Amino acid sequence: MNDHTACVICTSDLWDDELGRHICHRCQQRIDRNLQSIAGPRGLYARLALRTTPGKGGDGPAVSGSRTAGMPPNEHVLNLVVNGGIVSQLEDWVKDWASHGLAQTPTGGRLQHRVDQAVKTLRLNLPQAALRHPALKDFNHEIHKIIRACQRIIDNEKPPIQLYAQCPCGGGIPFTLNTDGETCTNCDTAYSHGDILRLNLAERRAAA
């Protein structure tokens, strides 16, 4: 059992019935919802995969009858949906959890099936991971990044503007306004969303 008295993700104090956990119930529920949003035929991964087909706009039908070649698929989207992209990120976490006795390693199959199975496995084992896994903050951050990457493409959003906060140690910390939190690579100090916004802004070169 760990000796945390605060959630490693949101840094809120743990309630009496949460003591012994790495994360609070609220953050666990948020992670579960985020995982659920990725999988399934209407999930973010399936909707993102539609963007790789030339002639498709969003979730609409393919355009046919053109005499000219269609626009090539977006390379960034391809990198997310092919083997080595989102599916591999999720499966790497399944393997990591398996090393802690929290899951079984993935068994292969088509990409959508692999995404769905990885999400199912992670959701099933999340309650135990909340008690036992030491890297839930990193896991939450990576799942959040996957969702934001999918949503930006699906919704045709521009990438969020990257800002730089000045750590008291002198290091610069890159962040965006929708961050869950960041860690200074210079001194390893972790900052929550609120803490990072209270720091002074730094010049970009200070974060290099």
C-alpha positions as CSV (number, residue, x, y, z in Angstrom):
1,M,0.0,0.0,0.0
2,N,1.3,3.5,-0.8
3,D,1.5,6.3,1.7
4,H,0.0,9.1,-0.6
5,T,-2.3,11.5,1.1
6,A,-3.0,13.5,-2.1
7,C,-4.0,12.4,-5.6
8,V,-0.9,12.3,-7.9
9,I,-2.9,13.7,-10.8
10,C,-5.0,16.6,-9.4
11,T,-3.1,16.9,-6.1
12,S,-6.3,17.1,-4.1
13,D,-6.2,15.6,-0.6
14,L,-7.5,12.1,-0.6
15,W,-10.7,11.4,1.4
16,D,-10.6,8.8,4.2
17,D,-12.1,6.1,1.9
18,E,-9.4,7.0,-0.7
19,L,-6.3,6.6,1.5
20,G,-4.0,3.9,0.1
21,R,-4.8,4.9,-3.5
22,H,-2.5,6.8,-6.0
23,I,-5.5,8.8,-7.4
24,C,-8.8,10.0,-6.2
25,H,-12.2,8.6,-7.4
26,R,-12.9,11.7,-9.5
27,C,-9.7,11.3,-11.5
28,Q,-10.3,7.6,-11.9
29,Q,-13.7,8.3,-13.3
30,R,-12.3,10.9,-15.7
31,I,-9.6,8.5,-17.0
32,D,-12.3,5.8,-17.5
33,R,-14.5,8.3,-19.5
34,N,-11.5,9.3,-21.6
35,L,-10.6,5.7,-22.4
36,Q,-14.2,4.9,-23.3
37,S,-14.3,7.9,-25.7
38,I,-11.4,6.4,-27.8
39,A,-12.8,2.9,-28.5
40,G,-15.8,1.6,-30.4
41,P,-17.3,2.2,-33.9
42,R,-18.2,5.8,-32.9
43,G,-15.1,6.4,-30.8
44,L,-12.4,8.9,-31.5
45,Y,-10.1,6.3,-33.1
46,A,-12.7,5.1,-35.6
47,R,-13.7,8.7,-36.5
48,L,-10.0,9.6,-36.9
49,A,-9.5,6.6,-39.2
50,L,-12.1,8.0,-41.6
51,R,-9.8,11.0,-42.1
52,T,-7.2,8.8,-43.8
53,T,-9.4,8.1,-46.8
54,P,-9.0,10.7,-49.6
55,G,-12.4,12.1,-50.7
56,K,-13.9,11.8,-47.2
57,G,-14.8,14.9,-45.3
58,G,-15.2,14.1,-41.6
59,D,-17.7,11.3,-41.1
60,G,-19.3,11.9,-44.5
61,P,-19.3,9.6,-47.6
62,A,-16.5,9.4,-50.1
63,V,-16.7,11.7,-53.1
64,S,-16.7,9.8,-56.3
65,G,-16.6,10.6,-60.0
66,S,-13.6,12.8,-60.0
67,R,-11.3,12.6,-63.0
68,T,-8.3,13.8,-61.0
69,A,-6.5,12.1,-58.2
70,G,-7.8,12.7,-54.7
71,M,-5.8,14.6,-52.1
72,P,-3.3,12.3,-50.4
73,P,-4.2,11.4,-46.8
74,N,-2.8,13.5,-44.1
75,E,0.5,12.1,-43.0
76,H,0.0,13.2,-39.4
77,V,-3.4,11.4,-39.3
78,L,-1.8,8.2,-40.8
79,N,0.9,8.3,-38.1
80,L,-1.8,8.3,-35.4
81,V,-4.0,5.5,-36.8
82,V,-1.4,3.0,-38.2
83,N,0.5,0.4,-36.2
84,G,3.0,2.4,-34.1
85,G,0.5,5.2,-33.4
86,I,-2.4,5.2,-31.0
87,V,-2.9,1.5,-30.9
88,S,0.8,0.9,-30.0
89,Q,0.6,3.6,-27.3
90,L,-2.4,1.9,-25.7
91,E,-0.8,-1.6,-26.0
92,D,2.4,-0.4,-24.5
93,W,0.4,0.7,-21.4
94,V,-1.3,-2.7,-21.3
95,K,2.1,-4.4,-21.4
96,D,3.3,-2.1,-18.7
97,W,0.3,-2.8,-16.5
98,A,0.8,-6.5,-17.2
99,S,4.3,-6.2,-15.7
100,H,2.6,-5.1,-12.5
101,G,0.2,-8.0,-12.6
102,L,-2.7,-5.8,-13.6
103,A,-3.5,-7.0,-17.2
104,Q,-2.9,-9.6,-19.8
105,T,-0.7,-8.7,-22.8
106,P,-2.5,-7.9,-26.1
107,T,-3.2,-10.7,-28.6
108,G,-3.2,-8.9,-32.0
109,G,-5.8,-8.6,-34.7
110,R,-7.0,-5.7,-36.8
111,L,-6.2,-2.2,-35.7
112,Q,-9.7,-1.2,-34.5
113,H,-10.0,-4.5,-32.6
114,R,-6.6,-4.0,-30.9
115,V,-7.6,-0.5,-29.9
116,D,-10.9,-1.8,-28.5
117,Q,-9.3,-4.6,-26.6
118,A,-6.6,-2.4,-25.1
119,V,-9.1,0.1,-23.9
120,K,-11.3,-2.7,-22.5
121,T,-8.3,-4.1,-20.6
122,L,-7.2,-0.8,-19.2
123,R,-10.7,0.1,-18.1
124,L,-11.2,-3.3,-16.5
125,N,-8.0,-3.0,-14.5
126,L,-8.2,0.7,-13.7
127,P,-9.6,0.3,-10.2
128,Q,-6.7,-1.9,-9.2
129,A,-4.2,0.3,-11.0
130,A,-5.6,3.2,-8.9
131,L,-4.3,1.3,-5.9
132,R,-1.1,-0.2,-7.2
133,H,0.4,1.5,-10.3
134,P,3.1,4.1,-9.7
135,A,2.9,5.9,-13.1
136,L,-0.8,6.8,-13.3
137,K,0.1,10.5,-13.7
138,D,2.0,9.7,-16.8
139,F,-0.7,7.4,-18.0
140,N,-3.4,10.1,-17.6
141,H,-1.2,12.6,-19.4
142,E,-0.7,10.3,-22.4
143,I,-4.4,9.4,-22.7
144,H,-5.2,13.1,-22.5
145,K,-2.7,13.8,-25.3
146,I,-4.3,11.1,-27.5
147,I,-7.7,12.5,-27.1
148,R,-6.7,16.1,-27.8
149,A,-4.8,15.0,-30.9
150,C,-7.9,13.2,-32.2
151,Q,-10.3,16.0,-31.3
152,R,-8.2,18.6,-33.0
153,I,-8.2,16.7,-36.3
154,I,-11.8,15.7,-36.1
155,D,-13.0,19.2,-35.2
156,N,-10.5,20.9,-37.6
157,E,-9.0,22.7,-34.6
158,K,-5.7,24.6,-34.7
159,P,-3.1,23.2,-32.3
160,P,-3.2,25.0,-28.9
161,I,-0.7,27.8,-28.5
162,Q,2.3,26.6,-26.6
163,L,3.4,28.9,-23.7
164,Y,6.4,28.7,-21.4
165,A,6.4,29.1,-17.7
166,Q,9.3,30.2,-15.6
167,C,10.2,27.7,-12.9
168,P,11.8,29.2,-9.7
169,C,14.9,27.0,-10.5
170,G,15.4,29.0,-13.7
171,G,14.1,26.4,-16.1
172,G,11.4,27.0,-18.7
173,I,8.4,24.7,-18.8
174,P,6.4,24.3,-22.0
175,F,2.6,24.1,-21.5
176,T,-0.7,24.8,-23.1
177,L,-3.8,26.2,-21.4
178,N,-5.6,22.9,-21.4
179,T,-2.7,21.0,-19.6
180,D,-3.4,18.7,-16.7
181,G,0.0,19.6,-15.3
182,E,3.6,19.7,-16.2
183,T,7.0,18.8,-14.7
184,C,10.1,21.0,-14.9
185,T,12.8,18.9,-16.7
186,N,15.5,21.0,-15.0
187,C,14.6,20.3,-11.3
188,D,11.8,17.6,-11.6
189,T,9.3,19.8,-9.8
190,A,5.7,18.8,-10.7
191,Y,3.1,21.5,-11.2
192,S,-0.7,21.0,-11.3
193,H,-2.9,22.9,-13.9
194,G,-3.5,25.7,-11.4
195,D,0.2,25.9,-10.2
196,I,1.5,26.2,-13.8
197,L,-0.8,29.0,-14.5
198,R,0.4,30.9,-11.5
199,L,4.0,30.9,-12.6
200,N,5.5,33.8,-14.6
201,L,5.7,33.3,-18.3
202,A,9.2,32.7,-19.7
203,E,10.9,33.2,-23.0
204,R,10.8,30.2,-25.4
205,R,14.5,29.9,-25.5
206,A,14.5,29.3,-21.7
207,A,12.7,26.1,-22.2
208,A,15.3,24.7,-24.6
